[in-house]
Amino acid sequence: MSEQPAQRIDAHFVAAGKYHDIDYARLEILKLLAEHPHIRTTVAHDYAGLERLDACRFLVTYTCDLMPSEKQARQLRAWLEAGGKWLALHGTNSILVFTEEGLVNCPEERPEVFEMLGTQFKAHPVIGPFEVKVTNRDHELTRGIDDFEVVDELYLSKTTSEIDVLMQTTFDGEATGFVEDTWENATVPVLYTRDIGKGRVVYNTLGHCRGHYDLPGMQDFYPHKEMCAWNYDVYYDMLRRSIGWAMREGD
């Protein structure tokens, strides 16, 4: 009989938002969490009920265009400063507003949230291949991972506070459809950490996914599913490593 972990670990997972196959991402991440039978996870569709975090070692978010309220942001900040761990994925750092011209604007309306997360999403070019370079090869989240190419949304972002970049890419060109559409020789974080008090944020910008039915009111049937980094073993490796980090007490 295999030895069982001695102590239960509680986690909270917010999976919600627009323009993505949230159901798919939710299921895949829950399957990864379920590889550890002593992790017990509650799942939410917004940032309500953050009192739950008082019992949790870590928080996972896979969202798009979903912000905590000002009160909820204060709760998150206090929990992080006390030692909480936040694994933030893909669109967690996004606010999206369509202009009258049909462009996507990313207003800087919630600076306290973006300061906490370390970046704010601003645009992405058309989905396509790009190279991810490992900038810190001596970190538990990257050790043994080589530079790799991935087809995904290349998240162009504004850095809002001090971060420790573990993986990055570069971009020079157009992000068609966004207000901030021209990017010149931009260095773009892909995986990074941010320390806040006794706690830490790990942010992974990869992982776009969209199914046939994820653009209600815009396109009834989206013909070509987009699975992006979810097609790559290296992405699952990164997620598993991040969950391992989040499970552990301390840094």
N, C-alpha and C positions, 0 to 999 in steps of 0.2 A: 504494500500500500504506500503510495507516494506521500511524502510529508506535506501537510497543508500549511499555508501561511497562518501565522499566529494571530494576526490582527486585521480586522476589516478596515478598508479604506473607502471613504465616501467621496463621491465626485458629483458635480453638477454640470449639465450640458445644455447650452442654449443653441438650438438649431432652428433658424427661421430667417425669413427675408424674401427678397424679390429676385426674379430673373435667373434662378438657379434650381437645380433638382435637389432641393433640400432633403426630400425623402431618401434619395440615394446616399447623400453624404451622411445623413443621420444614421442610416443603417450600417454603412461601412465603418463608421467610427465606433458605433456601439459594438460591432463585432470585434473590433480591435480591443476595446475595453473588456469585453467578455472573455478574452484570452487569459484574463486574470480573475479567477473566481472570487477573490476577496474584495474586488472593487464593486461597490453598489452605487449605481448611478441614477439620479433623477434627471428627467428631461423636460425642458420648458420651451415654449414658442416665443418668449420675450424675456425681458429682464425683471419681471415681477417676481416677488417671493425670494429676494436675495438673502433674506434671513437664513435661508437654507445653507448659505456658504459658511455660517458659523460652525457647522458640523463637517465641513468638507476640506479635504487637503488640496483639491484643485478644481478649477473651472475650465471647461472647453467651450469655445464658441465657434460655430460655423454660421455666419450670417451675411446678409447684404442689405445695405440701406436700413439698418435697424440700430438705433441708438438707445442707450439707457437714459432715463430721465435724469435731471440734475440730482435729485435725491439718490437715485440708484447709482449714479456715478460716484457720489460721496461714499456710499456703502462699499462699492468696489475698491475705491482707493483705500479706505480704512482697512479692509480685509487684506489687501495686498501689503500694506505697510506692516501689518501684524504677522506676515509670513505666508500669505496665500500664493498659490501658483496658478497662472492663467495661460493656457495654451490657446492662442488666438489664431484662427485659420482664415485664409482667403479674404473674404469681404468684410471682416469684422470692423475694419477702419474706414468704412465708406458711408458717405451721404451722397445721394444722387438726386438731382433736380433737373427736370427737362425744361429748357428755355422755350420761348415761343417759336424759335427757329428749329426746334427739334434737337438741339445739341444737349449733351449731358454736362451739367455744371456740378461741381463738387464744392459747395460753399463751406467756409471755415466757421461754421456756426457753433461747434462744440469743442472749443480749444482744450477744455479740461479733460475730455475723453481722449483726444488725439495726443495730448501731452502724456497721458497715462500709457497709451499704447505705443507711443514713440514715432508713429508715422500717420499720414492721412493719404488715402487713395485719391489720385487725381485723374488718372486716365489709363487706358490700355490700347495698344495697337491691335490690329486684326490678329486673331489667334493664329499662331504659327510657331515654328521651332526657334528656340534660342538656347544659348549655352549658359549653364549655371556653373560658376566657379566657386570652389571651396576656398574661402579666405582664411579660415582658422581650422587647421587639420588636427589640432591637438585638443579638441573639445569632445565631450561624450556624445554630442548630437551629430558630429561630423566625422569622427575618427574612423578611418578606413574607407570613407566614401570619396571616390574620385570625381573630378569635374564631369558633368554629364549634360547631354542635350535633352530637352523636353519640349513637347508641343503643349502650350498652355496660354492663358492670358498672362501677358507680361505686365505685372502691376507697376505702374509708374506712380511714385508717391512723393510726398513732401515729408522730410524728416522733421519732427516736431520737438524732439528731446534727445538726450544722449542715448545711443544704442550701441550694442556690441555686435557687429555684423559677422555672421558665420559663413554665409553664402551670398553671392551677389551676381548680377549680370550687368550688361551695358546696353544702352539703346540710343540710337540716333535716327530720328525720322518723324513720321506723322502718326498721331493717335486720332484717326478720323472719327468724327462724331462727338468729340469732346470739346468743351470750351478751351481747355488748355491742350491744344492739339500739336504743338511744335516742341520737340525735345531734341536738344543738341548735346551729344556726348554725355548722356546722363548715366551715372553710376547708380544702380538700383538694388537695394537690399532685397533678398529673397527669403533668407532665414536669419533671424537675429534675436538677441535677448535684451531685456531692459530691466534693470533692478530698481525697485521702489521700496524703500525701507528694508524690511526683512524679507520681502517677497520678490517675485520675478515674473516677468512676462516673457514667454517664448512666442514669437510670431513667425508663421510660415505663410507666405503669400500664394503659394501654389494651390492647385486643387479645384479649378473651375469645373463645374459640370452643369449641363442643361439638357433636359429631356424634351419630349415632344410637346408637353403641356405646361410649360413653365413661363409663358409670356401671355397670361390672360389679359384681354383687352387690347393687346398689341398684335398678336398672331395666334389664332386659335390652334394651329398645328404647326409646330416648328419641325421642319422636315429632317434635319440632320442633327442627331444627338451629339453632344460634345462631352467627352469624358476626360480629355486632357491628361493631367498628371495621374489620375486614377488608373490609367493604363500602364503605369510604370512601377516596377518593383521598388525602385529607389524611393519613390514617394511613400509607399507603405513602410519602408525601412525608416524613413524620417519620422513618420507618425508613431511607429512603435517605440523608437528611441525617445521621442518627446513624452509619450505616456510613461515610459520607464523613469524618466527624469521627474515627472509630476508626481509619481507614486512615492518617491523617496522623501523622507523627512530631511529638512535642511535644503541647501542649495542643490 
